């Protein structure tokens, strides 16, 4: 297993553990989910644009694993859409259009 995959799976586990504990604030697990979400597209961008510099971080990251990391990151970020960072982006208030930009 590549070190980048091990780090991403560890962060995904921390995000799911944080989501199972309702005492912790939602942003604690959402930041881990965003970290996982940030690692998956590096491999996808490297393949799409033929940029080997972007693939160095995920050098041993297979395409299905990259897609799975993207999905896990999105799921961990949007589990509690009304709380934390996702709440800022998903609500209909004044801050949500600013946060989406």
Secondary structure as a PSIPRED ss2 file (coil, helix, strand):
# PSIPRED VFORMAT (PSIPRED V4.0)

   1 X C   1.000  0.000  0.000
   2 X C   1.000  0.000  0.000
   3 X H   0.000  1.000  0.000
   4 X H   0.000  1.000  0.000
   5 X H   0.000  1.000  0.000
   6 X H   0.000  1.000  0.000
   7 X H   0.000  1.000  0.000
   8 X H   0.000  1.000  0.000
   9 X H   0.000  1.000  0.000
  10 X H   0.000  1.000  0.000
  11 X H   0.000  1.000  0.000
  12 X H   0.000  1.000  0.000
  13 X H   0.000  1.000  0.000
  14 X H   0.000  1.000  0.000
  15 X H   0.000  1.000  0.000
  16 X H   0.000  1.000  0.000
  17 X H   0.000  1.000  0.000
  18 X H   0.000  1.000  0.000
  19 X H   0.000  1.000  0.000
  20 X H   0.000  1.000  0.000
  21 X C   1.000  0.000  0.000
  22 X C   1.000  0.000  0.000
  23 X C   1.000  0.000  0.000
  24 X C   1.000  0.000  0.000
  25 X C   1.000  0.000  0.000
  26 X H   0.000  1.000  0.000
  27 X H   0.000  1.000  0.000
  28 X H   0.000  1.000  0.000
  29 X H   0.000  1.000  0.000
  30 X H   0.000  1.000  0.000
  31 X H   0.000  1.000  0.000
  32 X H   0.000  1.000  0.000
  33 X H   0.000  1.000  0.000
  34 X H   0.000  1.000  0.000
  35 X H   0.000  1.000  0.000
  36 X H   0.000  1.000  0.000
  37 X H   0.000  1.000  0.000
  38 X H   0.000  1.000  0.000
  39 X H   0.000  1.000  0.000
  40 X H   0.000  1.000  0.000
  41 X H   0.000  1.000  0.000
  42 X H   0.000  1.000  0.000
  43 X H   0.000  1.000  0.000
  44 X H   0.000  1.000  0.000
  45 X H   0.000  1.000  0.000
  46 X H   0.000  1.000  0.000
  47 X H   0.000  1.000  0.000
  48 X H   0.000  1.000  0.000
  49 X C   1.000  0.000  0.000
  50 X C   1.000  0.000  0.000
  51 X C   1.000  0.000  0.000
  52 X H   0.000  1.000  0.000
  53 X H   0.000  1.000  0.000
  54 X H   0.000  1.000  0.000
  55 X H   0.000  1.000  0.000
  56 X C   1.000  0.000  0.000
  57 X C   1.000  0.000  0.000
  58 X C   1.000  0.000  0.000
  59 X C   1.000  0.000  0.000
  60 X C   1.000  0.000  0.000
  61 X C   1.000  0.000  0.000
  62 X C   1.000  0.000  0.000
  63 X H   0.000  1.000  0.000
  64 X H   0.000  1.000  0.000
  65 X H   0.000  1.000  0.000
  66 X H   0.000  1.000  0.000
  67 X H   0.000  1.000  0.000
  68 X H   0.000  1.000  0.000
  69 X H   0.000  1.000  0.000
  70 X H   0.000  1.000  0.000
  71 X H   0.000  1.000  0.000
  72 X H   0.000  1.000  0.000
  73 X H   0.000  1.000  0.000
  74 X H   0.000  1.000  0.000
  75 X H   0.000  1.000  0.000
  76 X H   0.000  1.000  0.000
  77 X H   0.000  1.000  0.000
  78 X H   0.000  1.000  0.000
  79 X C   1.000  0.000  0.000
  80 X C   1.000  0.000  0.000
  81 X C   1.000  0.000  0.000
  82 X C   1.000  0.000  0.000
  83 X C   1.000  0.000  0.000
  84 X H   0.000  1.000  0.000
  85 X H   0.000  1.000  0.000
  86 X H   0.000  1.000  0.000
  87 X H   0.000  1.000  0.000
  88 X H   0.000  1.000  0.000
  89 X H   0.000  1.000  0.000
  90 X H   0.000  1.000  0.000
  91 X C   1.000  0.000  0.000
  92 X C   1.000  0.000  0.000
  93 X C   1.000  0.000  0.000
  94 X H   0.000  1.000  0.000
  95 X H   0.000  1.000  0.000
  96 X H   0.000  1.000  0.000
  97 X H   0.000  1.000  0.000
  98 X H   0.000  1.000  0.000
  99 X H   0.000  1.000  0.000
 100 X H   0.000  1.000  0.000
 101 X C   1.000  0.000  0.000
